[in-house]
Amino acid sequence: MITLEVPCRDKSYQWLLHWITVRGARKTQHLSVETTFEQHDTGHVKTKYDFIPSVGTHYFKHQGTWIKVERTREQHTLDLHMGVPWETVTLTSLGQNKQLYFSILEEARQMALTETEGKTIMYTAMGPDWRQFGHPRKRRPIDSVVLDTGVSDRILSDVKDFLKAASWYGDRGIPYRRGYLLHGPPGCGKSSYITALAGELSFGICVLNLSDRGLTDDRLNHLLSVAPQNTIILLEDIDAAFVSREDTKQVSTAYEGLNRVTFSGLLNCLDGVASTEARIVFMTTNYVERLDPALVRPGRVDVKEYIGFCTGPQLEKMFSRFYLTESPELPKEFSSRVLAEGKHLSAAQVQGYFMRHKTASTRTVIQNVKQIWED
């Protein structure tokens, strides 16, 4: 006989359980329920119940071979990183054909990929590993985030060039990693664009909170080194975690001692001897002037883009997309009326105004632009 043990901490554990549910032990009498919620385009939320093989012994047939499945749970042993009882699934089959297990694991992986196809997976740090956060999200089209002319194209082109240049970096001895900094006022689309960019690249997003009190330099370095492949590592509001060493007047004593990640530890993780390669890091900030020059130097931040208040072309495009008008005159009129007010306007404010007037006529929307700042 040949036996395969899959512990609950292994990445293929959940894949295998789902595969067994779908392909294998459907007729077993030992069941556990897994409840999920699915939201449809109509807004209706449907409750879905999946019955998976519970703790115990199950049998099923695959490729003409009978396989015994034993799912065990150690009630007195916890997975310290996940906070749940330690579980294992053991497969036992007759013969010595290891290829049988390779085919099962690969089929389980492909099944999991199919279920998340066309969706963006968010990851959050849990212990020393990354765990999926929430349900996979429907990918956001990159053109749905309207930035100033040329900004989106420059970032997307740079990322795609980087992904195709692994051998170029290796031939020249340059570390294969890329850092991006998106800075600008709040509500202008920095985080939204990163989400849409991940969807365009078919990547996931690893959200890392540097203010986590359980985060240390060693754990940060480990998390960056074990980040899932084809993901963007996102450090939001990087200015809130550290203040510039050159601006001692803004040092907040209330914040000292809460953060166990040191500034030098972050710098070493981004571009130090032990830093990992094949990595894309995006950082966002509302106050770029507060960042230490050592953090934003080339090698740690290779591309800086300003995501600012709405310009004329942005306003026109947002109006056209929201009200689905093909007339070039209406978007231009809306843009000119807004700019004539001479006030700064974020994309979030414009979208909020459109949402409040989503059923109004385009003429009403154009004539009442002053309400954008009044509400």
C-alpha positions as CSV (number, residue, x, y, z in Angstrom):
1,M,0.0,0.0,0.0
2,I,1.0,3.6,-0.4
3,T,-0.1,6.4,1.9
4,L,-0.3,10.2,1.6
5,E,-0.7,12.5,4.5
6,V,-1.9,16.1,4.0
7,P,-1.8,18.3,7.1
8,C,-4.2,21.2,7.5
9,R,-1.4,23.8,7.2
10,D,-0.5,22.6,3.7
11,K,-1.8,24.8,0.9
12,S,-3.5,21.8,-0.8
13,Y,-5.5,20.8,2.3
14,Q,-8.6,22.8,1.5
15,W,-8.3,21.9,-2.2
16,L,-8.2,18.2,-1.4
17,L,-11.3,18.4,1.0
18,H,-13.2,20.1,-1.8
19,W,-12.1,17.6,-4.4
20,I,-13.1,14.7,-2.2
21,T,-16.5,16.3,-1.7
22,V,-17.1,16.7,-5.4
23,R,-15.3,13.8,-6.9
24,G,-15.0,11.2,-4.2
25,A,-17.0,10.3,-1.1
26,R,-20.4,11.6,-2.0
27,K,-22.1,8.6,-0.5
28,T,-20.4,8.7,2.9
29,Q,-22.6,9.0,6.0
30,H,-20.1,11.0,8.0
31,L,-20.6,14.6,7.0
32,S,-19.6,18.1,8.1
33,V,-21.4,21.2,6.8
34,E,-19.6,24.2,5.3
35,T,-21.9,27.2,4.9
36,T,-21.1,30.0,2.4
37,F,-23.0,32.9,1.0
38,E,-23.2,33.9,-2.7
39,Q,-24.2,37.3,-3.8
40,H,-25.8,37.5,-7.2
41,D,-25.8,40.5,-9.6
42,T,-29.4,41.2,-8.5
43,G,-28.2,41.8,-5.0
44,H,-29.9,38.7,-3.6
45,V,-27.7,36.7,-1.2
46,K,-28.1,32.9,-1.4
47,T,-27.0,30.6,1.4
48,K,-25.1,27.6,0.1
49,Y,-24.5,24.4,2.1
50,D,-21.7,22.0,1.2
51,F,-21.4,18.7,2.9
52,I,-17.8,17.6,3.2
53,P,-16.5,14.3,4.6
54,S,-16.2,14.8,8.4
55,V,-13.8,13.2,10.8
56,G,-13.7,9.5,10.3
57,T,-13.0,6.9,7.5
58,H,-14.3,7.1,4.0
59,Y,-13.9,5.1,0.8
60,F,-14.1,6.1,-2.8
61,K,-12.9,4.9,-6.2
62,H,-10.6,6.9,-8.5
63,Q,-9.1,5.8,-11.8
64,G,-10.2,2.2,-11.0
65,T,-8.4,2.2,-7.6
66,W,-10.1,2.1,-4.2
67,I,-8.8,4.8,-1.8
68,K,-9.4,5.0,1.9
69,V,-9.6,8.5,3.3
70,E,-9.0,9.1,7.0
71,R,-9.7,12.5,8.4
72,T,-8.4,12.9,11.9
73,R,-8.5,15.8,14.4
74,E,-6.4,16.3,17.4
75,Q,-8.7,17.8,20.0
76,H,-5.9,18.7,22.4
77,T,-3.5,20.0,19.8
78,L,-4.1,23.4,18.2
79,D,-2.5,24.8,15.1
80,L,-1.0,27.8,16.8
81,H,-1.0,29.9,13.7
82,M,-4.6,29.2,12.7
83,G,-6.2,28.8,16.1
84,V,-8.1,25.6,15.1
85,P,-7.6,21.9,16.1
86,W,-4.9,20.2,14.2
87,E,-6.2,18.1,11.4
88,T,-4.8,15.7,8.8
89,V,-6.2,13.8,5.8
90,T,-4.6,10.5,5.0
91,L,-5.1,8.7,1.7
92,T,-4.3,5.0,1.4
93,S,-4.5,3.0,-1.8
94,L,-3.3,-0.4,-3.0
95,G,-0.1,-0.6,-5.0
96,Q,2.8,1.8,-5.2
97,N,1.6,4.2,-7.9
98,K,2.6,7.7,-6.6
99,Q,1.3,9.2,-9.8
100,L,-2.2,8.5,-8.6
101,Y,-1.8,11.1,-5.8
102,F,-0.1,13.6,-8.1
103,S,-3.1,13.4,-10.4
104,I,-5.5,13.9,-7.4
105,L,-3.7,16.9,-6.1
106,E,-3.3,18.5,-9.5
107,E,-7.0,18.0,-10.3
108,A,-7.9,19.5,-6.9
109,R,-5.7,22.5,-7.6
110,Q,-7.2,23.0,-11.1
111,M,-10.7,22.8,-9.6
112,A,-9.8,25.5,-7.0
113,L,-8.4,27.7,-9.8
114,T,-11.5,27.3,-11.9
115,E,-13.7,28.4,-9.0
116,T,-11.7,31.6,-8.6
117,E,-11.3,32.3,-12.3
118,G,-12.2,35.9,-13.1
119,K,-12.0,36.9,-9.5
120,T,-9.4,38.7,-7.3
121,I,-8.3,36.9,-4.1
122,M,-7.4,39.0,-1.1
123,Y,-4.9,37.7,1.4
124,T,-4.1,38.8,5.0
125,A,-1.3,37.8,7.2
126,M,-2.1,35.2,9.9
127,G,0.8,34.0,11.9
128,P,3.7,33.2,9.6
129,D,1.5,32.5,6.6
130,W,-1.0,34.2,4.3
131,R,-4.6,33.2,4.4
132,Q,-7.4,34.1,2.1
133,F,-9.5,37.0,3.4
134,G,-13.2,36.8,2.6
135,H,-14.6,35.5,-0.6
136,P,-12.9,36.1,-4.0
137,R,-14.1,39.3,-5.5
138,K,-15.3,39.9,-9.0
139,R,-12.5,41.5,-10.9
140,R,-12.8,45.2,-11.4
141,P,-12.1,46.4,-15.0
142,I,-9.0,48.6,-15.0
143,D,-10.7,51.3,-17.2
144,S,-13.4,51.6,-14.5
145,V,-10.9,53.6,-12.4
146,V,-10.5,56.9,-14.2
147,L,-7.1,58.5,-13.6
148,D,-5.4,61.5,-15.2
149,T,-4.3,61.0,-18.8
150,G,-1.5,58.5,-19.2
151,V,-1.1,57.6,-15.5
152,S,-2.8,54.2,-15.8
153,D,-1.0,53.3,-19.0
154,R,2.4,54.1,-17.6
155,I,1.9,52.0,-14.5
156,L,0.4,49.1,-16.4
157,S,3.1,49.1,-19.0
158,D,5.8,49.2,-16.4
159,V,4.4,46.3,-14.5
160,K,4.0,44.2,-17.7
161,D,7.5,45.0,-18.7
162,F,8.8,43.9,-15.3
163,L,6.9,40.6,-15.4
164,K,8.5,39.8,-18.8
165,A,12.1,40.8,-17.8
166,A,13.1,38.1,-15.3
167,S,16.0,36.8,-17.4
168,W,17.1,40.4,-18.2
169,Y,17.4,41.1,-14.4
170,G,19.2,37.8,-13.8
171,D,21.7,38.4,-16.6
172,R,22.7,41.8,-15.2
173,G,22.7,40.7,-11.5
174,I,19.9,43.1,-10.6
175,P,17.5,41.9,-7.9
176,Y,14.2,41.0,-9.6
177,R,11.7,43.1,-7.6
178,R,9.8,46.3,-8.3
179,G,8.4,48.9,-6.0
180,Y,5.7,51.4,-6.7
181,L,4.5,54.4,-4.7
182,L,1.1,56.0,-5.4
183,H,0.7,59.3,-3.6
184,G,-1.9,62.0,-3.5
185,P,-5.0,63.3,-1.6
186,P,-7.5,60.8,-0.1
187,G,-10.3,59.6,-2.3
188,C,-8.6,60.0,-5.6
189,G,-8.4,56.3,-6.5
190,K,-5.1,54.9,-5.3
191,S,-6.4,51.8,-3.6
192,S,-9.1,51.3,-6.2
193,Y,-6.6,51.4,-9.0
194,I,-4.4,48.8,-7.3
195,T,-7.4,46.5,-7.0
196,A,-8.2,47.0,-10.7
197,L,-4.6,46.5,-11.7
198,A,-4.5,43.1,-9.8
199,G,-7.6,42.1,-11.7
200,E,-6.1,43.1,-15.1
201,L,-3.0,41.0,-14.3
202,S,-4.9,38.1,-12.8
203,F,-3.0,38.6,-9.6
204,G,-4.1,38.5,-5.9
205,I,-3.5,41.2,-3.3
206,C,-1.6,40.6,0.0
207,V,-2.7,43.4,2.3
208,L,0.0,44.0,5.0
209,N,-0.8,46.2,8.0
210,L,2.5,47.5,9.4
211,S,0.7,48.7,12.5
212,D,-0.2,45.2,13.6
213,R,1.2,44.8,17.1
214,G,2.1,41.2,16.5
215,L,4.3,42.1,13.5
216,T,8.0,42.0,14.0
217,D,11.0,42.5,11.7
218,D,11.6,38.8,11.4
219,R,7.9,38.0,10.8
220,L,7.7,40.8,8.2
221,N,10.7,39.4,6.4
222,H,9.2,35.9,6.5
223,L,5.8,37.1,5.2
224,L,7.4,38.8,2.2
225,S,9.4,35.7,1.4
226,V,6.4,33.3,1.5
227,A,3.9,35.6,-0.2
228,P,1.8,33.6,-2.7
229,Q,2.9,33.7,-6.3
230,N,1.2,36.1,-8.7
231,T,0.3,38.6,-6.0
232,I,0.8,42.3,-5.3
233,I,2.0,43.1,-1.8
234,L,0.1,46.2,-0.6
235,L,1.3,48.6,2.1
236,E,-1.4,51.2,2.6
237,D,-0.8,54.6,4.3
238,I,2.8,53.9,4.7
239,D,3.3,57.4,6.2
240,A,1.1,56.4,9.2
241,A,3.5,53.6,10.3
242,F,6.8,55.6,10.3
243,V,7.6,59.3,10.3
244,S,10.7,60.7,8.5
245,R,13.8,60.7,10.5
246,E,14.6,64.1,9.1
247,D,11.5,65.6,10.7
248,T,11.8,65.1,14.4
249,K,9.1,67.7,15.2
250,Q,6.4,65.4,13.9
251,V,7.5,62.3,15.9
252,S,4.4,61.1,17.9
253,T,5.4,59.8,21.3
254,A,1.9,58.2,21.6
255,Y,2.7,56.0,18.7
256,E,6.1,54.9,20.0
257,G,6.1,51.4,21.5
258,L,3.0,50.2,19.7
259,N,4.8,49.2,16.5
260,R,7.3,46.4,16.9
261,V,8.4,46.7,13.3
262,T,11.5,49.0,13.1
263,F,12.1,51.4,10.3
264,S,15.5,49.7,9.5
265,G,13.7,46.3,9.5
266,L,11.3,47.5,6.9
267,L,14.1,49.0,4.7
268,N,16.0,45.7,4.9
269,C,12.9,43.7,4.0
270,L,12.4,45.9,0.9
271,D,16.0,46.0,-0.3
272,G,18.4,44.3,2.0
273,V,20.7,41.3,1.9
274,A,17.9,38.9,3.0
275,S,15.1,40.5,1.0
276,T,13.3,38.2,-1.5
277,E,13.0,38.5,-5.3
278,A,10.2,38.1,-7.8
279,R,8.1,40.5,-5.9
280,I,5.9,43.5,-6.6
281,V,5.2,46.0,-3.8
282,F,2.8,48.8,-3.9
283,M,2.8,51.5,-1.3
284,T,0.2,54.3,-0.9
285,T,0.3,57.6,1.1
286,N,-1.6,60.8,1.3
287,Y,1.4,62.7,2.5
288,V,4.5,61.9,0.5
289,E,6.5,64.7,2.1
290,R,6.4,62.8,5.4
291,L,8.2,59.8,4.0
292,D,11.8,59.2,4.8
293,P,14.1,59.6,1.8
294,A,15.6,56.2,2.5
295,L,12.2,54.6,2.0
296,V,11.5,56.1,-1.4
297,R,14.9,55.9,-3.0
298,P,15.4,53.8,-6.2
299,G,15.6,50.1,-5.4
300,R,12.8,50.4,-2.9
301,V,10.5,52.6,-4.8
302,D,11.2,52.5,-8.5
303,V,8.1,54.2,-9.8
304,K,6.3,57.1,-8.2
305,E,2.9,58.3,-9.5
306,Y,0.8,61.2,-8.3
307,I,-2.9,60.4,-8.1
308,G,-4.5,63.8,-7.7
309,F,-7.7,65.7,-7.9
310,C,-9.9,65.4,-10.9
311,T,-8.8,67.1,-14.1
312,G,-11.0,68.0,-17.1
313,P,-10.4,64.7,-19.1
314,Q,-11.1,62.7,-15.9
315,L,-14.4,64.5,-15.3
316,E,-15.5,64.0,-18.9
317,K,-14.7,60.3,-18.9
318,M,-16.4,59.7,-15.5
319,F,-19.5,61.4,-16.8
320,S,-19.5,59.4,-20.0
321,R,-19.1,56.1,-18.2
322,F,-21.7,56.8,-15.6
323,Y,-24.4,58.1,-17.8
324,L,-23.5,56.1,-20.9
325,T,-23.7,59.1,-23.2
326,E,-22.1,59.2,-26.6
327,S,-22.5,62.9,-27.0
328,P,-19.2,64.7,-26.5
329,E,-20.9,68.0,-25.6
330,L,-22.5,66.9,-22.4
331,P,-19.3,65.6,-20.7
332,K,-17.4,68.7,-21.8
333,E,-20.1,71.0,-20.4
334,F,-20.1,69.1,-17.1
335,S,-16.3,69.3,-16.9
336,S,-16.2,73.1,-17.6
337,R,-18.9,73.8,-15.0
338,V,-17.0,71.9,-12.3
339,L,-13.7,73.5,-13.2
340,A,-15.2,76.9,-13.3
341,E,-15.9,76.6,-9.5
342,G,-12.1,76.6,-8.9
343,K,-12.3,74.1,-6.1
344,H,-10.4,70.8,-5.7
345,L,-12.5,67.7,-6.3
346,S,-11.7,64.1,-5.7
347,A,-12.9,61.1,-7.7
348,A,-14.8,59.9,-4.6
349,Q,-16.7,63.1,-4.4
350,V,-17.7,63.0,-8.1
351,Q,-18.8,59.4,-7.8
352,G,-20.8,60.2,-4.7
353,Y,-22.5,63.0,-6.6
354,F,-23.3,60.7,-9.5
355,M,-24.7,58.0,-7.1
356,R,-27.1,60.5,-5.5
357,H,-28.3,61.5,-9.0
358,K,-28.2,58.2,-10.8
359,T,-31.8,58.4,-11.9
360,A,-31.7,62.1,-12.7
361,S,-31.4,63.5,-16.2
362,T,-28.0,64.5,-17.5
363,R,-29.2,68.1,-17.8
364,T,-30.1,68.2,-14.1
365,V,-26.7,66.7,-13.1
366,I,-24.9,69.4,-15.1
367,Q,-26.9,72.3,-13.7
368,N,-26.6,71.3,-10.1
369,V,-22.8,70.7,-9.9
370,K,-22.5,73.1,-6.9
371,Q,-24.2,70.4,-4.8
372,I,-21.0,68.3,-5.1
373,W,-19.3,70.5,-2.4
374,E,-22.5,71.3,-0.4
375,D,-23.3,67.7,0.5
